[in-house]
Amino acid sequence: MCGIVGYIGKANAASVLIGGLKRLEYRGYDSAGLALLDGDNVRVSKAAGKVANLSERARTDWTPELFQNAATGIAHTRWATHGPPTEVNAHPHLDETGGIALVHNGIIENYRALRSRLETKGHHFLSETDTEVLAHLIGDCNKGDLFQAVCDALHQVEGTFGIAVISAKEPGKIITARRGSPIVIGVGNSEAIIASDASAILAHTQRVIYLDDNDIAIVTADAVDIRDLNNVPVTREIAELGLDSAAAEKGGFEHFMLKEIHEQPESLANAIRGRLDLQLGSSVLAGMGTSQRELADLSRVVMVGCGTSLHAAMVGEYAFEDLADIHAEVQQAAEFRYRNPILGNRDFVIAISQSGETADTLAAVREAKQKGAFVMSLVNVVGSTIARETGRGVYLHAGPEISVASTKAFTSQVSVLLMMALKLGRGRRFSRDEGLKLAREIESIPELVRRVIEKNDTIAEIAARYVDNEHAFFIGRGPMFPVALEGALKLKEISYIHAEGYHAAELKHGPIALLQKGTPVIAVACEGPAKDKTLGNIEECRARGARILGIVTEGDHDAEEVMDDFIAIPRAHPLVATIPATVALQLFSYHVAHLRGCEIDQPRNLAKSVTVE
């Protein structure tokens, strides 16, 4: 959610910090602030709204000399939790003396008890936030050693945190720590950058250190000293990001979302490349960390995820059961650990998360490991917490995804799940010829998507007919049902149209009561075993005056005839077709939102990475 940036070194800290915050804008936020060290003082500037507002405000609040010469500082973009998005609630927050500044991601669950205790000691609070309580607590613990004060304070904290702390009395260092909220440290030449997301570091260095939970680091311009909260030294390796900073730019597109939709032929090729075995009709996924014998002995696949990743898992459920003849189920990650799931050593748990930092999915990983299941991850971000904690998994290689609404990560997730199902299927029931046929279909996915993207202008024309609607229904059957759910999610996320996804058979069990003349029903009716049933459901909607937009298979004239509008996608295996069908709905949602004048890349109230439960 929120974004943290810290800098210490030889450059203009204010410019580095503001630039870093701009690279974190995609994560979602509603206020921003930064603090610089100025001799014996900490100078803070805050603003509600965008980082651009903060940049203007800081130039007003501070002298040009401070803005240009300060070499140490911390900054933050806040997504409101405790208290509304006002300047006073924005980070950084100061301790009682005003000499210590803190930025914080996460939630301090026992902040009320801590605040009450501090108030009895004479502390006065200005904001409604849990973060200001932590700043005061650090100040209260400070006896002249900032590092030890942070350790002592964090021992009293219940909840999650990713923090960066500076003190006017110890200007040569930044203290940073994490528990449940990511922190990465970029190591440069006589400088260091601290961030909650590597995208803020890309422009400065490719060398990074990922902190683990309960790590606390003393960061100077020339060294990173990492310890645990008991002051015991720990070793964390320096890793290479391997990312191109240009990949986080719009590249001539009006929005990141449109750029990322158009990148999908390439991102899917990257996800698939080198992972298909066209000799054996199988796939090669070494990151799964299991032998063929172990795979053959599995009794169940359990997939956990949230939001878009949950929808990808639902497609995977069909793939594992249809292709590998293995029981598969999908569970919402936030519910997983609280329902005391029944797991054993023959269960294979797949944690799906674009960012690899989703708090609920991370909690599910820990619960599954505790119960002895095989656990692996399917994530996009190398070095992310879920990837490191599972120890086995498959990276998507989709590249940076900046738009809050996920596009290329979803399609890459589905393509990898198809390859995983193929691998399990070849070890259990699939013949070589069947496997080879499906492998070649998976290999064709980038081209199928490219052909859908070529219809962009046509889809934009169709979208114009649906701009004025305030409600929409998406329906599908079989593996197209999660595609309908994902299509509805995209439309509501970025256009603010109330959209619901349903299994097509469920319409007559209640929702059909809401249909009236002109109500849009977007039907995913591609070729597959349940297509004729879906067409019957469409006729029920038409009889009640609904306007039907169909996602159909090219050349399927029977389906076209019952649609008011249709987008035709290339013919493919029903599981493979879920990907081009989804891309068609991504483009439709994008153009509806664009025509409505919505903020597409950063929809209101949403964040890219949900790092609190």
PyMOL commands that set and color helices and strands:
alter all, ss='L'
color gray80, all
select helices_A, chain A and resi 13-23+25-27+51-61+64-69+111-120+130-141+146-154+198-200+245-248+256-262+264-272+286-288+292-296+308-324+333-339+359-370+385-390+408-426+432-443+445-453+456-466+480-495+504-509+511-514+531-542+557-561+578-595
alter helices_A, ss='H'
color red, helices_A
select strands_A, chain A and resi 3-8+31-38+41-48+72-78+93-94+100-105+161-167+174-179+184-187+192-195+207-210+215-219+224-228+239-240+276-277+282-283+300-305+327-332+347-353+374-379+393-395+471-476+498-503+520-524+547-553+565-569
alter strands_A, ss='S'
color yellow, strands_A
deselect
rebuild
show_as cartoon
